Amino acid sequence: MWLVKRIKWPLLSVLFCLACPFSFARSIFLIDDLGAEVLLSQPAKSIVLLGPNLVESAFAIAAADTIIGVSEYSDYPLAAKKIPRVASYNTINYEQILASKPDLIVIWASGFGADKIQKLRDLGLTVFASEPQTLADIGQLLRTLGILTGHVLLAEQAATDYEEKLAQLARQYRQQRPVSVFYQIGHQPMQTLNGQHIVSDVIRLCGGINVFAEQPEIAPKVTIEAVIAVNPEVIMAGVSDQKKPAWFDDWYTWPMITAVKKNQLFIVNSNTMVRHAPRILEGAKQLCHFLDQVRSSVEVNVE
């Protein structure tokens, strides 16, 4: 039996029961990210993944052949677009999922909520609630999906590769000059993300400071007056297609903000910034590059 028990979130200790009876040799027992017990008689051969980051992560460990249903916005890699949609942002098609008879459902906990998770369980479905919160948690997510699907070795390789790249970025930017950043996710109303969101983790990784990190809400609404008051060196907008939205040029109305005055306004692909999946390092590298540009500009001006 594979036994996975959460000792201290988000760490997992994996124990292999070599003396277990043959009939249980591949059974799996896990504690999910919300503390619920999950038992599988064998690795899942058919799995529903409710969360785009889960789909990306499953593809990263070569477990795509196990996926029989996904949620809306599961668009990476391109092959993911061909998988049947069984849920949208706030709705789950329970009938469709039941008809597909999955061995397992892995669901993004905060994205869908406790009520929907419980309803899936009440329908007799096996559910693993996933709730990674930091960049460091992504490696463990890969390993967990590997155990759930029987792709343990490939998952370990993917997790190790991810963690090595993450550590390299951390070393590269650990001693860099801090740069204050306003990360914008909406226009009307204007919103940002606080220090608990993984975007803040990416900003910190690159040596940046989220100017609204101390806000109590995870996605607080902010006013232009509030942005002027914190006076960020960088304004960064996360958009899904990385095309500059028409409203982004409105910032030039406010030249008293350092980011505007110095033309330090950037666009990033939000999908590579907010999804807890290995591809987030692509977004991190892009953000780090922008902050390097700002630091280089300051050095040139000083000289």
C-alpha positions in Angstrom: 0.0 0.0 0.0 1.1 3.5 -0.6 0.4 5.6 2.4 0.6 9.4 2.1 0.0 11.3 5.3 0.2 15.0 5.8 2.5 15.7 8.7 2.7 19.5 8.5 1.0 21.2 5.6 2.2 21.3 2.8 4.7 18.6 3.4 3.8 14.9 2.8 5.6 11.8 4.1 5.3 8.9 1.7 5.6 5.4 3.2 5.7 2.2 1.2 4.1 -0.8 2.9 6.3 -3.6 1.7 4.7 -6.2 3.9 1.1 -5.6 2.9 -1.0 -8.4 1.4 -0.7 -8.8 -2.4 -4.3 -7.8 -3.0 -3.6 -4.4 -1.4 -0.1 -3.9 -2.9 -1.1 -0.9 -5.0 -3.8 0.7 -2.8 -3.3 4.3 -1.9 -4.3 6.2 1.2 -3.8 10.0 1.3 -4.8 13.0 3.3 -5.9 15.8 1.0 -5.1 19.5 1.4 -8.3 20.0 3.4 -7.6 17.2 5.8 -10.0 14.6 4.3 -9.0 10.9 3.9 -8.8 9.6 0.3 -8.6 5.9 -0.4 -8.0 4.3 -3.8 -7.8 0.5 -4.3 -5.2 1.3 -7.1 -3.9 4.3 -9.0 -6.7 6.1 -10.9 -7.0 5.2 -14.5 -9.8 7.7 -15.2 -9.7 11.1 -13.5 -11.6 14.3 -13.6 -9.5 17.4 -12.9 -11.4 20.5 -11.9 -8.9 23.3 -12.1 -6.7 24.5 -15.0 -3.5 24.2 -12.9 -4.3 20.5 -12.2 -4.7 19.8 -15.9 -1.3 21.5 -16.7 0.3 19.6 -13.9 -1.1 16.2 -15.1 0.3 16.9 -18.6 3.6 17.8 -17.0 3.9 14.3 -15.5 2.7 12.5 -18.7 -0.6 11.5 -17.0 -2.8 13.1 -19.7 -4.1 9.7 -20.8 -6.0 9.4 -17.4 -8.0 12.6 -17.8 -11.6 12.1 -18.9 -13.1 15.5 -17.9 -11.9 19.0 -17.0 -13.2 22.4 -16.1 -13.6 25.5 -18.2 -10.4 27.5 -19.0 -8.3 24.3 -19.1 -6.5 25.4 -22.2 -2.9 24.4 -21.8 -1.3 22.5 -23.5 -3.4 22.7 -26.7 -4.4 19.0 -26.3 -6.2 19.9 -23.1 -8.8 21.8 -25.2 -10.0 18.5 -26.6 -11.0 17.0 -23.3 -14.7 17.2 -22.4 -15.8 20.1 -20.1 -17.7 19.0 -17.1 -17.6 22.2 -15.1 -17.4 26.0 -15.5 -16.1 28.6 -13.1 -18.9 28.2 -10.6 -21.0 25.3 -11.9 -20.4 21.5 -12.0 -22.2 19.1 -14.3 -22.8 16.4 -11.7 -24.8 14.2 -14.1 -22.1 14.3 -16.8 -19.4 13.4 -14.2 -21.5 10.5 -12.8 -22.1 9.2 -16.3 -18.3 9.1 -17.0 -17.7 7.0 -13.9 -14.3 8.4 -12.9 -12.0 6.6 -10.5 -11.1 10.0 -8.9 -11.9 13.7 -9.0 -9.2 16.2 -8.1 -10.7 19.6 -7.4 -9.2 23.0 -6.8 -10.7 23.6 -3.3 -10.9 27.4 -3.1 -12.0 27.7 -6.7 -15.1 25.6 -6.3 -15.8 25.7 -2.5 -16.6 23.2 0.2 -20.3 22.8 -0.7 -19.5 21.5 -4.2 -16.7 19.2 -2.9 -19.1 17.7 -0.3 -21.9 17.2 -3.0 -19.4 15.2 -5.1 -18.6 13.0 -2.2 -22.3 12.6 -1.3 -22.8 11.3 -4.8 -20.4 8.5 -3.9 -17.4 9.9 -5.9 -13.8 9.8 -4.6 -12.6 13.3 -4.3 -9.1 14.8 -3.5 -9.3 18.5 -2.6 -6.2 20.3 -3.8 -5.1 23.7 -2.4 -1.5 24.6 -3.2 -0.7 28.1 -2.0 2.9 28.9 -2.8 5.5 28.3 -5.4 7.1 25.6 -3.2 3.8 23.7 -3.1 3.8 23.0 -6.9 6.5 20.4 -6.6 4.5 18.5 -4.0 1.4 18.8 -6.2 3.2 17.0 -9.0 4.3 14.2 -6.7 0.8 13.8 -5.3 -0.7 13.6 -8.8 2.0 11.1 -9.7 0.9 8.8 -6.8 -2.8 9.2 -7.6 -2.3 8.2 -11.2 0.5 5.7 -10.9 3.1 8.1 -12.6 5.4 8.2 -9.5 8.8 8.3 -11.3 7.8 10.7 -14.0 6.2 13.0 -11.3 9.4 12.9 -9.3 11.4 13.9 -12.3 9.1 16.7 -13.1 9.0 17.9 -9.5 12.8 17.8 -9.2 13.2 19.7 -12.4 10.7 22.4 -11.3 12.3 22.7 -7.9 15.8 23.1 -9.3 14.7 25.9 -11.7 12.8 27.6 -8.8 15.9 27.4 -6.6 18.1 28.8 -9.4 15.8 31.9 -9.8 15.7 32.3 -6.0 19.5 32.4 -5.9 19.7 34.8 -8.9 17.4 37.4 -7.4 17.9 37.0 -3.6 20.4 40.0 -3.4 18.8 42.2 -6.0 17.5 45.7 -5.1 13.9 45.6 -4.1 11.4 47.1 -6.6 7.9 48.1 -5.6 5.2 46.6 -7.8 1.5 47.2 -8.4 -0.1 44.1 -10.0 -3.4 45.0 -11.7 -6.0 42.3 -12.5 -9.0 44.4 -13.4 -10.0 47.9 -14.6 -13.6 48.6 -13.6 -13.4 48.0 -10.8 -9.6 48.1 -10.4 -8.4 45.1 -8.5 -5.1 43.7 -7.3 -3.9 40.6 -5.3 -2.6 40.6 -1.7 0.4 39.0 -0.1 -1.4 35.6 0.3 -1.8 35.1 -3.4 0.8 33.2 -5.4 1.4 36.3 -7.6 3.0 37.9 -4.5 5.2 34.8 -4.2 6.4 35.4 -7.8 7.0 39.1 -7.1 9.0 38.2 -4.0 11.0 35.6 -5.9 12.1 38.3 -8.4 13.1 40.7 -5.6 9.9 42.8 -5.8 7.6 44.1 -3.2 3.8 43.9 -3.7 2.6 47.4 -2.6 -0.8 46.0 -1.5 0.5 42.8 0.1 -1.0 43.8 3.5 -4.6 44.1 2.2 -6.9 41.7 4.1 -8.8 40.5 1.0 -7.1 38.2 -1.4 -8.3 40.3 -4.4 -9.0 43.7 -3.0 -10.6 46.6 -5.0 -8.3 49.7 -5.0 -8.7 53.3 -6.1 -6.4 55.4 -8.2 -5.8 57.5 -5.1 -4.5 54.5 -3.2 -2.1 53.6 -6.1 -0.9 57.2 -6.1 -0.3 57.0 -2.3 1.8 53.9 -2.5 3.6 55.2 -5.6 4.9 51.9 -7.2 8.0 51.8 -9.3 6.3 49.3 -11.6 2.7 48.8 -12.7 2.1 45.4 -14.2 -1.2 44.2 -15.6 -2.0 40.5 -15.9 -4.1 39.7 -19.0 -5.0 36.3 -20.4 -3.8 36.9 -24.0 -0.9 39.2 -23.1 -2.2 41.9 -25.4 -2.3 45.4 -24.0 -5.9 46.3 -23.2 -7.2 49.7 -24.3 -7.6 50.9 -20.7 -3.9 50.4 -19.9 -2.9 53.7 -21.5 -5.2 55.5 -19.0 -2.2 55.3 -16.6 -0.5 58.0 -18.5 -3.1 60.4 -17.0 -1.2 60.0 -13.7 2.5 61.1 -14.3 3.0 61.7 -10.6 3.3 57.9 -10.1 6.9 56.8 -10.5 6.0 53.8 -12.7 4.2 56.2 -15.1 6.8 58.9 -15.0 9.5 56.5 -15.9 7.4 54.5 -18.4 7.7 51.3 -16.3 4.4 49.7 -17.2 4.3 46.1 -18.3 1.9 43.4 -19.5 2.3 39.8 -18.5 0.3 36.6 -19.3 -1.9 36.1 -16.3 -2.2 32.4 -17.0 1.5 31.9 -16.3 1.3 34.0 -13.1 -1.8 32.7 -11.2 -1.9 29.0 -12.0 -0.2 26.6 -9.5 1.5 24.6 -12.2 5.1 24.3 -13.5 4.5 26.8 -16.2 4.4 29.5 -13.6 8.1 29.7 -13.9 7.7 31.2 -17.4 5.7 34.0 -15.9 8.3 34.4 -13.1 11.1 34.7 -15.6 9.2 37.4 -17.5 8.4 39.4 -14.4 12.0 39.0 -13.2 13.2 40.3 -16.6 11.0 43.4 -16.3 12.3 44.2 -12.8 15.8 43.8 -14.1 15.0 46.4 -16.7 13.9 48.8 -14.0 17.1 48.2 -12.0 19.3 48.7 -15.0 17.5 51.9 -15.8 18.2 53.3 -12.4 21.9 52.3 -12.7 22.2 54.1 -16.0 20.5 57.2 -14.6 22.9 57.3 -11.7 25.9 57.0 -13.9 
